[in-house]
Amino acid sequence: MRQVSLREFRTRGAKALESVPRGETVLLSGQQGPAYFLIPVLGDVAAEDRELRRAMAKASLRTSWIHAQASALNTVAEEQIDQQLNQEIDQVRSERQRRKTG
């Protein structure tokens, strides 16, 4: 995977990508680090879409883990998670029941 700076991509556009082999994914990075993926659409668009969604999910998961570590939520016990989840499920069920009877 090639890496191109956002600044170069903004100023030079397609010329900044000329050195990238056809079909290769490009990572655009700025001052804060990696920012975007440019994924070429060749052949099976559905497979490319899955690849893109997978990359987006991984990025989202990384962000969630960073937030969890920063707020110490990654140290929550399994029982606490189950208890919170059960409370939320009970709230949704009781709200649905109220709508049906009300």
N, C-alpha and C positions, 0 to 999 in steps of 0.2 A: 504494500500500500504506500503510495506516495503522499507526501505532506506538502501543502502549499499554504502560504500565509494568506490570511484574509485580505490584507492590504494589497498584496500582489494580485490576488484574484479580482478585487474590486477595480484596480487601476488597469490591469492588462487583460482581464476577462479570459477569453478562449486562448489567447497566446500564452497565458500562464499554465495552461493545461497541455500545450503541445508536446512537452517532454514525457507526458504520461502515456504509457502504452494503452491502446484501445482495449476497453473492457475492464480496466483496473479501477478499483475504488480509490478515491482521493479523500484525504483528511484535510479539512480547512482548519487552520489554527490561528488564533489571535493572541493578543497579549496575555490573556487569562488562560491560555492553553487551548486544547482541542475544542472546536466549536461546532463543526458540521461535517457530515459525510456527504460526498458526492458519489452516488452509486449509479453506474451506467445501466441503461435499460437495453439489454441485448437478449434476444431470444425470448425465453419464458418470463413474461412480465409478472406472473403470479409468484414464481420462485423469487424474483427480485424483491417483490413486495414483502414476502415472508422474511427475507434477509433484512430488509430495512426495518420491519416491525420488531424483529428480534434484537437488532442493534438499539432501537429506541427503548425497548423494554429493559435491556441490560443497563442503559444509561440511567433510566428512571430508578431501577433497583439500586444502583450505586449511590444515587442522590438520596434515596430513602435511608440507606445504611449510614451515610454520613450524618444525616439529621438525627437518626436514632442514637448514634454514638455521641453526638454533641449533647443530646438531652438525656443521656443515660437510659434511654428506653430499650437499648439492646441488652440490658441486665434484668429485664422483667422476667419473673418466673413463669413457667408454663401454666401453672395453676391460675395465676393472675390473668393471663391471656384468656384462658378458658372461661373464667368467671366473668370477665368483661364482655366476652363474646356472647355468653349465655344471657347476660343482662340486656344487651342490645337486641338479641333475638326475641326475648320476652317482651321488650318494649314495642317492637314492630308487630308482634302477634296481638298484643293487647290493643294497639291502635287499629289494626285491621278488624278486630272483633267489635270495637266501638263503632266503626264505620258501618259494619253489617247490621248491628242492632239499632243504630241511631238513625 
